Amino acid sequence: MTRALTPTLLLLAACAGPGLPRTPRGQEVLRVSGAVKGGPFRLGPADLAALRQERVLGVEPGQGRPVRYEGLDLSVLEERVELTEGADTVVLGTADHRSVAVPLSLIRELRPVLASRADGVSLNGSVMAWPNVEHHGLTTDPRAALFWAKEVVSVEFVAWDKVYGRALYLPEGAPPSAVAGAASFGWLCLPCHQLRGTGGTLGPPLVRAGRAPPPEALRAVLADHPGWTSPGPGDLRVEELGAFLTTMARVIAEEEEAGPDPAAGAPRPGFAVPR
């Protein structure tokens, strides 16, 4: 006996498109993985072209003039897969090994595009383009410049608490300066520097062998950092970042000495970095 679909299920079935391919047509240009059932999915140029394309009017940080970007409506990827419970963040992996975390709620609300054309001209590499002409609030977000990821080669859905919350975890009682530095490290440094296996690999880890950069070395590097994206580090406080790295080095050393955490599969209690 076949059970009749409820109106809600009928609506969902009508809105949902066919799933994403596991084998790309042509060379793989985008991989979708993480908290998705049945993944990873691998897309070639023809697979991307078959998905919904949209346009947004945006001003890339540091450029100063609006450009009409055309490309894949990134929200369509969520429509074509089934997310596992708790997925609330999209991690954009780039060809140069950056790892840019974007709240899934922003993608749902603002509908950015993975652009292949700008003002009708084909781009050499894709650009994650945002409609910040219409949505002025994006220009006030300190992470906005990083959201304009270039040459995106992977999209990973994750639960923020289980990935970034765990990477940035500090025990209760951590110095307030370290807590403040954790938030800055999370949005500004993790795209290029890994911590506890999370983040990009464009730059080296800043905590290694239980040690962190001394304050004077950290200050010298940040004064002329090659990896900043306009508008740069903004009001980043070097003292707070240094306090976080120093505290994190000690915590990681203690964790390694204590051995594997039997509850590693569960979120750590205590401190959580604000998003």
C-alpha positions as CSV (number, residue, x, y, z in Angstrom):
1,M,0.0,0.0,0.0
2,T,1.4,3.4,-1.0
3,R,1.0,6.2,1.6
4,A,-0.3,9.5,0.3
5,L,2.1,12.4,0.6
6,T,1.0,15.2,2.9
7,P,0.8,18.8,1.5
8,T,4.1,19.6,3.3
9,L,5.9,16.6,1.7
10,L,4.5,17.5,-1.7
11,L,5.8,21.1,-1.4
12,L,9.3,19.8,-0.4
13,A,9.3,17.4,-3.2
14,A,8.4,20.1,-5.7
15,C,11.1,22.5,-4.4
16,A,13.9,20.0,-4.2
17,G,15.9,19.4,-7.3
18,P,17.8,16.3,-8.3
19,G,20.8,15.4,-6.2
20,L,24.4,16.4,-7.0
21,P,26.6,14.0,-8.9
22,R,29.3,11.8,-7.2
23,T,31.2,11.5,-10.5
24,P,31.9,14.8,-12.4
25,R,31.3,15.4,-16.0
26,G,34.8,16.4,-17.1
27,Q,37.5,17.5,-14.7
28,E,36.4,18.1,-11.1
29,V,36.1,21.8,-10.4
30,L,34.0,21.8,-7.2
31,R,33.6,19.2,-4.4
32,V,30.7,19.3,-1.9
33,S,31.3,17.4,1.3
34,G,31.1,17.4,5.1
35,A,27.7,17.2,6.9
36,V,25.9,15.9,3.8
37,K,24.3,12.5,3.4
38,G,25.6,10.4,0.6
39,G,28.6,12.7,-0.1
40,P,31.1,13.8,-1.1
41,F,29.8,15.1,-4.4
42,R,32.1,16.0,-7.3
43,L,31.1,18.5,-9.9
44,G,32.6,19.2,-13.3
45,P,32.1,22.3,-15.5
46,A,29.0,20.9,-17.2
47,D,27.5,20.0,-13.8
48,L,28.0,23.5,-12.5
49,A,26.5,25.0,-15.7
50,A,23.4,22.9,-15.2
51,L,22.7,24.4,-11.8
52,R,20.8,27.6,-11.2
53,Q,22.8,30.7,-12.1
54,E,22.1,34.2,-10.7
55,R,23.5,37.7,-10.8
56,V,24.5,40.0,-7.9
57,L,25.7,43.6,-7.8
58,G,28.6,43.8,-5.5
59,V,31.7,45.9,-4.7
60,E,34.8,43.7,-4.1
61,P,36.8,44.9,-1.1
62,G,39.4,47.4,-2.2
63,Q,37.9,47.8,-5.7
64,G,35.5,50.7,-5.1
65,R,33.0,50.3,-7.9
66,P,30.0,48.0,-8.3
67,V,30.3,45.0,-10.6
68,R,27.6,42.7,-11.9
69,Y,28.7,39.2,-11.1
70,E,27.2,36.1,-12.7
71,G,27.5,32.5,-11.5
72,L,26.3,29.7,-9.4
73,D,23.7,30.6,-6.8
74,L,25.5,28.9,-3.8
75,S,22.2,28.3,-2.0
76,V,21.3,25.8,-4.6
77,L,23.9,23.4,-3.2
78,E,22.0,23.1,0.0
79,E,18.8,22.5,-1.9
80,R,20.4,19.5,-3.8
81,V,21.8,17.7,-0.7
82,E,20.5,16.5,2.6
83,L,22.3,18.1,5.5
84,T,22.9,16.2,8.7
85,E,21.7,17.7,12.0
86,G,23.6,20.7,13.3
87,A,25.1,21.9,10.0
88,D,25.2,25.7,10.2
89,T,28.4,26.8,8.5
90,V,29.8,26.6,5.0
91,V,33.6,26.3,4.7
92,L,34.9,27.5,1.3
93,G,38.2,25.8,0.4
94,T,40.3,27.7,-2.2
95,A,43.0,26.6,-4.7
96,D,45.6,28.4,-2.5
97,H,44.6,26.4,0.6
98,R,42.6,29.0,2.4
99,S,39.6,27.8,4.4
100,V,36.9,30.4,4.8
101,A,34.0,29.8,7.1
102,V,30.7,31.5,6.3
103,P,27.5,31.2,8.4
104,L,25.0,29.2,6.4
105,S,22.3,31.7,7.5
106,L,24.1,34.4,5.5
107,I,24.1,32.3,2.4
108,R,20.4,31.5,2.8
109,E,19.5,35.2,3.3
110,L,21.8,37.0,0.9
111,R,22.2,34.4,-1.9
112,P,25.9,35.1,-3.0
113,V,27.1,33.6,-6.2
114,L,30.2,31.7,-7.1
115,A,30.9,34.0,-10.0
116,S,32.5,33.0,-13.3
117,R,31.8,36.3,-15.1
118,A,32.0,40.0,-14.0
119,D,30.3,42.7,-16.1
120,G,29.9,40.1,-18.9
121,V,33.6,39.2,-19.0
122,S,34.8,35.7,-18.1
123,L,37.0,35.5,-15.0
124,N,40.3,33.6,-14.8
125,G,39.1,32.0,-11.6
126,S,35.8,32.0,-9.6
127,V,35.0,34.7,-7.1
128,M,32.6,34.3,-4.2
129,A,30.6,37.5,-4.9
130,W,28.2,39.1,-2.4
131,P,25.3,41.6,-3.0
132,N,26.7,44.3,-0.7
133,V,25.3,47.1,-2.8
134,E,21.8,46.1,-1.8
135,H,22.8,44.8,1.6
136,H,24.9,47.6,3.1
137,G,25.3,45.7,6.4
138,L,27.9,43.4,4.8
139,T,30.4,46.3,4.6
140,T,30.4,46.7,8.4
141,D,31.1,43.0,9.1
142,P,34.8,42.6,9.9
143,R,34.8,39.2,8.2
144,A,33.3,40.5,4.9
145,A,36.6,40.9,3.0
146,L,37.4,37.2,3.8
147,F,34.0,36.1,2.5
148,W,35.1,37.2,-1.0
149,A,37.0,33.9,-1.5
150,K,38.6,33.3,-4.8
151,E,39.2,30.2,-6.8
152,V,36.8,28.1,-4.6
153,V,37.4,24.4,-5.2
154,S,35.4,22.9,-2.3
155,V,32.3,23.6,-0.3
156,E,32.0,21.8,3.1
157,F,29.0,21.9,5.4
158,V,29.9,21.7,9.0
159,A,28.5,22.2,12.5
160,W,30.3,25.2,13.9
161,D,30.5,24.0,17.5
162,K,31.9,20.7,16.5
163,V,34.6,22.1,14.3
164,Y,35.5,25.7,15.0
165,G,34.2,25.7,18.5
166,R,36.4,22.7,19.3
167,A,39.4,24.2,17.6
168,L,39.1,27.5,19.5
169,Y,38.2,25.9,22.8
170,L,39.7,27.4,25.9
171,P,39.0,26.0,29.4
172,E,37.0,27.9,31.9
173,G,39.1,30.4,33.8
174,A,41.1,31.4,30.7
175,P,42.3,35.0,30.8
176,P,39.8,37.5,29.4
177,S,42.5,38.7,27.0
178,A,42.9,35.2,25.6
179,V,39.1,34.8,25.2
180,A,39.0,38.1,23.2
181,G,42.0,36.9,21.1
182,A,40.2,33.7,20.3
183,A,37.4,35.5,18.6
184,S,39.9,37.5,16.5
185,F,41.9,34.4,15.7
186,G,38.8,32.5,14.6
187,W,37.7,35.0,11.9
188,L,41.0,36.5,10.9
189,C,43.7,33.8,11.2
190,L,42.0,30.4,10.8
191,P,41.4,31.0,7.1
192,C,45.1,30.6,6.5
193,H,46.6,29.0,9.7
194,Q,45.4,25.6,11.1
195,L,44.7,25.0,14.8
196,R,43.8,21.6,16.1
197,G,43.4,20.4,12.5
198,T,40.9,23.1,11.6
199,G,41.6,26.0,9.2
200,G,43.6,26.7,6.1
201,T,47.2,25.7,5.3
202,L,48.3,28.6,3.2
203,G,50.3,29.8,6.2
204,P,52.2,27.7,8.9
205,P,50.5,26.7,12.2
206,L,51.0,29.4,14.8
207,V,51.0,27.0,17.7
208,R,53.6,24.2,17.3
209,A,55.2,21.8,19.7
210,G,53.6,23.5,22.6
211,R,55.0,26.9,21.7
212,A,53.5,30.1,20.4
213,P,55.3,33.1,18.8
214,P,56.7,35.5,21.3
215,P,55.0,38.9,21.5
216,E,57.7,40.8,19.7
217,A,57.8,38.4,16.8
218,L,54.0,38.4,16.5
219,R,53.9,42.2,16.5
220,A,56.6,42.3,13.8
221,V,54.8,39.9,11.5
222,L,51.4,41.5,11.9
223,A,52.9,45.0,11.1
224,D,53.3,44.0,7.5
225,H,51.4,40.7,7.1
226,P,51.3,39.5,3.5
227,G,48.0,37.6,3.9
228,W,45.7,40.4,4.9
229,T,42.7,41.1,2.7
230,S,41.5,44.6,2.5
231,P,40.5,46.3,4.9
232,G,43.2,44.4,6.9
233,P,43.3,43.5,10.6
234,G,41.2,46.5,11.6
235,D,41.2,46.9,15.4
236,L,43.0,43.6,16.1
237,R,44.8,43.8,19.4
238,V,48.2,42.1,19.2
239,E,48.2,41.6,23.0
240,E,44.9,39.7,22.9
241,L,46.0,37.5,20.0
242,G,49.3,36.8,21.8
243,A,47.5,35.9,25.0
244,F,45.2,33.5,23.1
245,L,48.2,31.7,21.3
246,T,50.2,31.5,24.5
247,T,47.2,30.0,26.4
248,M,46.4,27.7,23.5
249,A,49.9,26.4,23.4
250,R,49.8,25.5,27.0
251,V,46.4,23.9,26.8
252,I,47.3,21.8,23.7
253,A,50.5,20.6,25.4
254,E,48.6,19.6,28.5
255,E,46.0,17.8,26.3
256,E,48.8,15.9,24.4
257,E,50.4,14.9,27.6
258,A,47.1,13.6,29.0
259,G,46.4,11.5,25.9
260,P,43.2,11.1,23.7
261,D,40.0,12.5,25.1
262,P,37.5,9.7,25.5
263,A,34.7,12.2,24.8
264,A,36.4,13.6,21.7
265,G,33.2,13.0,19.7
266,A,31.2,15.3,21.8
267,P,31.4,19.1,22.0
268,R,33.6,20.3,24.8
269,P,31.9,22.1,27.7
270,G,32.7,25.6,28.8
271,F,34.0,28.4,26.6
272,A,32.6,29.0,23.1
273,V,33.8,31.7,20.8
274,P,31.1,34.2,19.8
275,R,30.2,34.1,16.1
